[in-house]
Amino acid sequence: MADETFLDWPFFEPRHREMRAALEEWCAANLPVDHGDVDAACRGLVAALGAAGVLRHSGAGEGERLDVRSLCLIRETLARHDGLADFAFAMQGLGMGAISLLGTPAQRAWLDRTRAGTAISGFALTEPGSGSDVAATATVAERVPGGWRITGEKTYISNGGIADLYVVFARTGEAPGARGLSAFLMPADVPGLEVVERIGVIAPHPLAHLRFNGVVLPDTALIGQPGEGFKIAMSVLDVFRSTVGAAALGFARRALDEALARVQARQIGGQPLAAQQMVQGHLADMALEIDASALLVYRAAWVKDQGAARVTREAAMAKLHATEAAQRVIDMAVQLHGGDGVRQGFVVESLYREIRALRIYEGASDVQRIVIARSLLS
C-alpha cells in the first residue's frame, strides 16, 4: 500500500482527498489492462476513464479553470497502477490544453467529447528537426481563401494514428522565430493528413510520424490569434509539465512498494534482506527522493491553482527532480530484485522502461536546467 500521508499536506482541500479516494478504488477494480494491443488498450482506457468521470478533470469547460492539483493527483495515482492508463489520461489533457485555455465555443464541442472519452486528442508540436527548439518549427500554414493550407511534418506525436483530432503548431510568419507560430485544431479525417510511420518505443504507447500534404483548414480552426502559437504552447506546457513529475512520482511510489515487499520476503543468510543495513540505507534514500519530488510537484500545482499567471520555474523544478529521482528509485528497486528485476513480467522491469521517456518529453531534463538557470539569472 503506497504512502498516503502526503494527502494531509496543506496543498490539498477535502475535495482533492475525496477525488483521490474514489480514483484509487476505481484503479484497484479496473487496472492494469492488457497491453497486448496498445491501440485497443488506449481506446478502451479513454472510454473507461470517460465513463468513470475521470476525464472531466482533463480539460476546463466554459468558465472553468484547470485544477492542476487534481491533474497531478490523477496522474500519480494512475501511473502507480498502470503506465498506459496514465498516458491515456494525460494525452487527453495535453492534447486539448490549448482549447481549455483559449478555445471558441465551436472548438469546445471537441473538448466536451474528449472529456467524455468519446474522442481522442493529440498534441502535434515536435518535428524531425525541432524538438526542444520550438522556434525552429518548419511546418508552414499559408493563407488561402477562407482558411489555411498546412504543409510539413510532425514526429513522436502521442496518440498519433489513433487520435480523432490534433492541435497542430505551424509557422504563419508574423515575425521571425517563435513569434511567427500559430496553433490549429485539425480533425484526423481531413484530406492530406498522412500517418507516415508508427513509432515503437521501449514502453509501448501509440506514437506516430505525421505528414501534412497541403491540409486545408477553415479560419475557425485557428486557436487564439495568428502569431500566438508559441505563447499557447508554453502556456499549455506550463500547466502540464508539473503533471509529468506527478506521473514519475507514481512510478517511484510503486517501485518503492515493490522493493519493500521484496526485501521483506527475500531471505539471505537466514534473515530477510531488509535486515541488512545497506538495504535499509537504500530504502531510506528512495523514500527521501519520493518525498522531495512530491513537495516540488504539489508546490508547483498549488502555486498555479492560486492564480499565478506562470509557474515556469516551479514546474521545471518539479519535472526535473521528480523524473530524475524516479529513475534512481526505480533503478534501485531493480537492483534489490536481483535477476528478477530485469525479468519480463515483473513490475519493476516494466517501470524501468516506463520512466525513461519522462526525462525527455515535454522538455528534456537539460532543457529544464536551462529554464531554471535563466529564471535565476533574470
N, C-alpha and C positions, 0 to 999 in steps of 0.2 A: 504494500500500500504506500503510495507516494506521500511525502510530507505535505501536509495541508496547513501548517501553522502560518504560512505566509499570507493566507487569506484573512488573518486578523490584523494585518498591517493597515495603517490608516489610509493607504492609497484607495481602498475599496469601500463601497457602500453595500448595504444589505442586499440590494438588487443584484450586485455582482456575485455575491456568495450564493444567492438563490439560483441564479442562472447557471453558475458553475456546477452546483449540486445536481441540477436536472440534466445537464450535459454529461456529467460523469455517469449517471445512471443510464442514459441513452447509449453512451460508448460501451459500457460494460455489456449491454444487451446486443449490440449491433456490430462491434468491431473486434478484431480486424476482419476485413473482407478478403476474398480470394483475389490475388493479384495476377492470376494466370493470364487473363486477357485484360491488359491495363486499360484499354479504351473503354471496354464494357464496365470495368470496375469503376472508372471515374464517372461515367454516365450514371451508373447506379448510385454512387455516393452523392452526386449532386442532387439527384431526385430524392434520395432518402433524407439528406440534410435539409432540403427544401421542405419536404413533408413534415419534418420534425420541428420546423420553425427556426432552425439554427441559422439558415442563410439570411434571415431578415436582418441579422446584425452585420452582414457583409456590405451593405450599402445604406445610404441615407435617403429616405423618402422626402417628399416636398416639405420644407420647413423643419426637417430634422438635421442633426449633426451626427457624424460618425462617432461612436463611443470607442475610443482606442483601447481603453482598459478591457472592454468586452471582447474586442478583436483579439487582444493578446491572450486573455484567459481561454478563449475558444481554441486558438491555435496551439497553445501549450497543452491543453487537455487532449485535443485530437491527436497531436503528434506523439504524445505518450502512449496512445493506444494503437495508432496506425498512421504511418507517414503519408500514405496515399490519401487518407481522409483529410489530413491537414492540407495537403496540396489542393484537393478539390475545393475546400472551403476558401483557401487563400486566394486562388485564382479568380473566384467569383468576385471577391472584393477588389483585388488589384486591377482586374480587367475592367471593372466598371467604376473605378475610383474617380476618373475624370467626370463621369456622368453624375456621381454622387455630389461632386463639388460644383459643377457648372452646367449640368445637363438641362436642356429645354424640356418643357412638358412632353413633347413628342419623343424625345430621346429617353425620357424617364419611363416610357412604356416598356422599353427593353430592360430597364433596371427592375421594374416590377417582376418581369419574367425571371431574371437571374436570381432575385431574392426568393422567388417561389421554387426555384430549382427546375424550371421548365425550359431554360435556355442556358447555354454555357458560353462564357466570355473568355477573351484573350487580350493580352496587353502586348502590342507589337511595337517595340522600341529598338531592340538590339538588331544590328546589321552585321553582315560579314566583315565589314571594315570599320565598324564603330560599336564597341561595347560600352566601356565606361566613358568614352569620349562622345557624349550625345551630340555635342556641337558639330561633329563630323558626319552627321546623318546625311546620306546621299539620296535617299528616296525623295522623289520630287512630286509635288502637287501643282499642276498648271491650271490656270483659269480657263474654263470653256463656257459657252453659253449655258447659264443656269446651274453651273456647278464646277466640279474639279475633275481633272484626269490625273490619276496617280500611277507612277511608274517607279519600280525599284524592287528591293528585296529586304526581307527580314529573316533572322535566324534565331535558333534557340527559343522559339516562341512557345510558351507553355499553353497547353490545350490546342496547339496547332494541329489541324487535321480533324479535331472533333468539336471545335467551338462553333457556335451559331453566329457569333459576331466578334469583331476585333475593334479595339481602339488603336488606330494607326497614326504614327507620327511621321510627318513628311515636311520637306523643305518647300516653303512658299515664297521665300525670298524677300521678305520685308526689310531685312537687314542681314549683314554677314553673320556667320556662325550660329550660335544658339538663339539669337534673337530673330532668326528667319524661319522658325519652325511653327507648324500648326498641327492640331490634333483632329482626327476624323473618326466618325463612327461608321464601320464598314461591315455590313452583313456578309456572312460567309458564302452566300449563294450568288454574289454579284458576278457578272461575266468578267473574266480576266484575272480573277484571283486563283492562283495555282499553288497547290501543295507540292513543292519540288521534291522534298525528301522528309521522311520521318526519321528523327534522330534518336538513336538508342544511347542511354547513359547508364552509369553503374547502379543507380537506384531507379528502375524504370518508371517514367512518367510520360504522358503524351507531350512530345516536343516536335516541332517541325520547322523546316525552312520554307518560307513563303515567298512567292514572286507576284508582283502586281504588274500585269501586262496591259497598261493603259486602262485601269479600272476607272470608270466614270461614276462619280457620286454627286448627288444633288447638293445645293447650298445648305440644305437642312442637316447635312452630315457633319458640318463643321462644328466643333466643340469650342465654345468661347469665341474669341476673336482671332483673325489671322495674325500670326506672329506670336501668339501666346503659348505655343506648344511646349517650349522648354519650361516655362513657368508652371504649366499644368503638370507636366511630367514630374518636376521636382516637388510640387505640392502633393501629388499622389504618393511619391516615394517617402516624403516627409511623414506621412501618416502610416504607411505600411512597412517602412523599414524596421520600426520597433517590433512589429509582429513577426518578422523573420527571427529576431532574437528570441521571441517567445516560443517559436517552434523549436529552436535549438535547445531552449530550456526544457521543453517537454521531452525531447530526445535524451537529454542529460539526466533528467529525473528517472526516466525508465532505465537507463543504463545503471544508475546507482541502485535502483531497486533490484535489478537482476544480479548485480555484483554482491549486494548484501545477502541475497538468498543463496548465491553460490558459495560464498566463503563461510557461511554458517552450516551448510550441508556438507561441504567437501572436507574430508579428513586428511591430515598429514601428520605423521608421527604419532598417531593415536589421539590427536586433538583436531578440533575444527580449524580450518585455515584462518578463521577470524581471530584465533588466539595469538597469531603471530604479530609482533609489534610492528613490523614493516607493513603488513597488510592493513593494520589499523591506521597507520600513518597515511596510506593511500586513500583509505575511506574518508579520513578527515579532510584531505586535500580536495577530494571530489565534492564533499558537502560544502566546503568553503567556496569552491568555484561556482557551484549552483546558487548559493545564496547571494553572492556578489552579482551574478548575472540577473537574478530575479530583481534585486534592488535597482539595477540600472534600467532594466526593461520597464518595470512598473513606474519608476520615476519619470521616464520619458513619456509613457502613456498618460500618466496623471497630469503632467505639465500641459500636454496637448489638450486634454479634456478640460483643463481650467481656462481654456480660451487663448492660449499662446498662438500667435499667428504662425510661427515657425518653431520647430524643435530640431533643427538640423543637427546641432552639436549633440544634444541628448540622444537623438535617435541613432546617430553614428556611433556613439559610445556604446549604446545598448546592443546594436547589431554586432559590432566588432568584438566586444568582450564575450557576449553570450555564444556566438558561433565558434570563436577560437577556444573558449573554455569547454564547450560541449565536445569539441574534437578531442581535447585532452581527457575529459571524463570518460568518454566512450572508449578511447584507446586503452585506458587503464582497466575498464570493465572487460575488454577483450583479453588483456593480459592476465587478469585474475581468473578468467575462464580457461586459461591454458589452451590446449589444442582445440577444445570445443569453441573457443572464441572466434575462430576463423572457419568454423564448420557451418555449411548451409543448413538452415532450419533452426539455428539458434538466434534468439532475439538480438544479441549484441553484434552478431555478424551483419544483420540487416541494418542495425543502427549505424554501424561503421560506414556502410555505403550511403545511407541516407544523409548523414551530416555533411559530407564533403562538399556538396554543391552549395550549401548555405553560406559558405565562406567566399563564394563567387558571385551568386546572383543578387540583384538589387543593390549593387555596389560592392565590389570585392574588398577584402579586408584592408589592403594597402590604400585603396581609394578612401575608405573610412578614416584611415590615419591622416590622410591629406586634408580631409574635411575638418577633422578635429584640430589639426595644427593651424589651418588657416583661420579658424574661428578664434584661436588663441592670439594669433599674430594681428588680427584685425582690431 
